[in-house]
Amino acid sequence: MAGAGAPAVPQAGRPAPNFDVIVVGAGIMGSCTAHAAASRGARVLLLERFDLLHPLGSSHGDSRIIRDAYAQPRYLRMVRLARCLWAAAEAEAGYRVLTPTPHLSMGPRSSASLAAAIANIGAEEVDVDDLHRRWGGAFALTVPGPVDAWVTALSDHGGVLSATKAVAMFQSLAVAKGAVVRDNTEVVGIDRAPEPDGGGVVVRAAGGEAFRGARCVVTVGAWAAKLLGSWGVDLPIRPLHTLHLYWRVKPGQEQTVSASAGFPTFSSYGDPPVYGAPSLELPGLIKISCDGGPPCDPDARDWLAGDAEVTHRVARWIQEAMPDHVDAAGGPVVRQSCICSMTPDADFVMDFLGGGRDVVVGAGFSGHGFKMGPAVGKILAEMAIDGGSETAAEAGLDLGFFRIGRFDGNPMGNAK
Ligand SMILES: Cc1cc2nc3c(=O)[nH]c(=O)nc-3n(C[C@H](O)[C@H](O)[C@H](O)COP(=O)(O)OP(=O)(O)OC[C@H]3O[C@@H](n4cnc5c(N)ncnc54)[C@H](O)[C@@H]3O)c2cc1C
């Protein structure tokens, strides 16, 4: 394995760990990490508690939005890095998982985060009349208050990621580079192996199996706080039950709102905070959903919690904003449950655990991590292998923003 301080170099008389990097959790983050580490020549084991590509976590389903429009420069940098890595992975796999589209941001001009997101990417402002003319008049927003109190801006950098297909792609690419993938293997504990035994970590699975690795990366999504509680780490990550909702496109408008016709992904910063993607994966349906949902225990889900309220809020938005193109009255045609793992400041957690450099955690992706998966995976793999991330440094990403310590004595972390 390349890299200064690379683990798994056996010392005389000591047993070498079986793997250089053990990745726990095979959602998008773990799968990308496994691929990035295996691409470095590391011997990688990827462990997943449930069946591969299961629908119980955060990375399953038909689509995720990718957009550059971010208020915080750190995410703009990360999404730009991720775009290069998505393209590289697609080239390696020989098929596509990302359908590029424009992206439309809209909301009250008074929203500081919307203004910053627009300014950061130099998006083109579209006035309300122009908006009504574009895309066959699909957005018929009636703006509350004076017209100039509202802002809409268009950028070229949206897109739809085919979620489950993308996770499967990174798993296949990792296996092709020699990674071992084991599903239906629940990790119940991660211990440091004693130095006399060669050091590294021992990853214990339910049923008594144990795996030895030089380094371990924990990417267990909504289960992070539970699993890492045993390290005395108090991760302030709150899982929320959230929904992907698909609505029927009104007859005759199917082509207008399709990706092939150039319809954009969109985010509305008003109340409710709605986002949507062009009709693509389910012809005749369009995905329009809303951030947020009730807190949930990933091991004891109430699959219907809060659904009626979220559905009502999105339906009301559709009736106001896209009344001629989307049928809200009939309710959503398809609903898929999902979990968002929220941190108090909506910033990710990417850090070392327990005072050493052998256990790395990636968690708390706060409902906006999928698009960044390949960048996160590369950074986590480098942290595990090298003890730091050159890729992050080259991209101008200050990993200090993602440290767990930001919450010490400051429950809101980066949000202050
Ligand atoms: C409704 C919804 C819409 C979203 N929309 C977008 C979007 O448009 N754009 C975007 O960028 N992001 C979006 N996101 C966020 C994005 O999907 C997540 O940030 C991302 O999928 C998180 O991936 P993960 O790998 O951290 O978690 P997961 O996908 O949950 O993966 C964690 C894995 O760890 C496994 N695991 C847990 N415990 C153990 C254990 N003890 N042993 C072994 N394995 C274990 C789990 O089974 C799971 O497979 C959305 C999320 C939701 C819910």
PDBQT file of the ligand as one rigid body, heavy atoms in Angstrom, charges set to zero:
ROOT
HETATM    1  C1  LIG A 501     -35.378  11.659   1.429  1.00  0.00    +0.000 C 
HETATM    2  C2  LIG A 501     -33.912  11.979   1.209  1.00  0.00    +0.000 A 
HETATM    3  C3  LIG A 501     -33.527  12.768   0.134  1.00  0.00    +0.000 A 
HETATM    4  C4  LIG A 501     -32.194  13.077  -0.073  1.00  0.00    +0.000 A 
HETATM    5  N1  LIG A 501     -31.860  13.830  -1.138  1.00  0.00    +0.000 NA
HETATM    6  C5  LIG A 501     -30.571  14.106  -1.383  1.00  0.00    +0.000 A 
HETATM    7  C6  LIG A 501     -30.214  14.810  -2.553  1.00  0.00    +0.000 A 
HETATM    8  O1  LIG A 501     -31.072  15.169  -3.376  1.00  0.00    +0.000 OA
HETATM    9  N2  LIG A 501     -28.898  15.063  -2.768  1.00  0.00    +0.000 N 
HETATM   10  C7  LIG A 501     -27.929  14.657  -1.894  1.00  0.00    +0.000 A 
HETATM   11  O2  LIG A 501     -26.761  14.949  -2.143  1.00  0.00    +0.000 OA
HETATM   12  N3  LIG A 501     -28.232  13.970  -0.785  1.00  0.00    +0.000 NA
HETATM   13  C8  LIG A 501     -29.519  13.679  -0.509  1.00  0.00    +0.000 A 
HETATM   14  N4  LIG A 501     -29.869  12.960   0.586  1.00  0.00    +0.000 N 
HETATM   15  C9  LIG A 501     -28.817  12.566   1.552  1.00  0.00    +0.000 C 
HETATM   16  C10 LIG A 501     -28.051  11.331   1.164  1.00  0.00    +0.000 C 
HETATM   17  O3  LIG A 501     -28.905  10.358   0.628  1.00  0.00    +0.000 OA
HETATM   18  C11 LIG A 501     -27.292  10.824   2.394  1.00  0.00    +0.000 C 
HETATM   19  O4  LIG A 501     -26.485  11.898   2.895  1.00  0.00    +0.000 OA
HETATM   20  C12 LIG A 501     -26.407   9.648   2.099  1.00  0.00    +0.000 C 
HETATM   21  O5  LIG A 501     -27.125   8.650   1.430  1.00  0.00    +0.000 OA
HETATM   22  C13 LIG A 501     -25.834   9.097   3.407  1.00  0.00    +0.000 C 
HETATM   23  O6  LIG A 501     -25.123   7.909   3.112  1.00  0.00    +0.000 OA
HETATM   24  P1  LIG A 501     -24.433   7.044   4.241  1.00  0.00    +0.000 P 
HETATM   25  O7  LIG A 501     -23.554   6.086   3.526  1.00  0.00    +0.000 OA
HETATM   26  O8  LIG A 501     -23.838   7.933   5.277  1.00  0.00    +0.000 OA
HETATM   27  O9  LIG A 501     -25.626   6.284   5.009  1.00  0.00    +0.000 OA
HETATM   28  P2  LIG A 501     -26.393   4.942   4.604  1.00  0.00    +0.000 P 
HETATM   29  O10 LIG A 501     -26.744   4.934   3.186  1.00  0.00    +0.000 OA
HETATM   30  O11 LIG A 501     -27.506   4.762   5.579  1.00  0.00    +0.000 OA
HETATM   31  O12 LIG A 501     -25.313   3.815   4.831  1.00  0.00    +0.000 OA
HETATM   32  C14 LIG A 501     -24.961   3.342   6.099  1.00  0.00    +0.000 C 
HETATM   33  C15 LIG A 501     -24.884   1.839   6.007  1.00  0.00    +0.000 C 
HETATM   34  O13 LIG A 501     -24.311   1.325   7.208  1.00  0.00    +0.000 OA
HETATM   35  C16 LIG A 501     -24.956   0.103   7.498  1.00  0.00    +0.000 C 
HETATM   36  N5  LIG A 501     -24.766  -0.205   8.907  1.00  0.00    +0.000 N 
HETATM   37  C17 LIG A 501     -25.353   0.403   9.961  1.00  0.00    +0.000 A 
HETATM   38  N6  LIG A 501     -24.943  -0.144  11.109  1.00  0.00    +0.000 NA
HETATM   39  C18 LIG A 501     -24.081  -1.124  10.775  1.00  0.00    +0.000 A 
HETATM   40  C19 LIG A 501     -23.347  -2.067  11.537  1.00  0.00    +0.000 A 
HETATM   41  N7  LIG A 501     -23.410  -2.062  12.877  1.00  0.00    +0.000 N 
HETATM   42  N8  LIG A 501     -22.590  -2.968  10.888  1.00  0.00    +0.000 NA
HETATM   43  C20 LIG A 501     -22.501  -2.970   9.528  1.00  0.00    +0.000 A 
HETATM   44  N9  LIG A 501     -23.189  -2.077   8.759  1.00  0.00    +0.000 NA
HETATM   45  C21 LIG A 501     -23.961  -1.179   9.376  1.00  0.00    +0.000 A 
HETATM   46  C22 LIG A 501     -26.398   0.402   7.138  1.00  0.00    +0.000 C 
HETATM   47  O14 LIG A 501     -27.138  -0.789   7.002  1.00  0.00    +0.000 OA
HETATM   48  C23 LIG A 501     -26.247   1.198   5.868  1.00  0.00    +0.000 C 
HETATM   49  O15 LIG A 501     -26.254   0.368   4.740  1.00  0.00    +0.000 OA
HETATM   50  C24 LIG A 501     -31.200  12.609   0.820  1.00  0.00    +0.000 A 
HETATM   51  C25 LIG A 501     -31.570  11.789   1.895  1.00  0.00    +0.000 A 
HETATM   52  C26 LIG A 501     -32.906  11.462   2.079  1.00  0.00    +0.000 A 
HETATM   53  C27 LIG A 501     -33.274  10.573   3.221  1.00  0.00    +0.000 C 
ENDROOT
TORSDOF 0
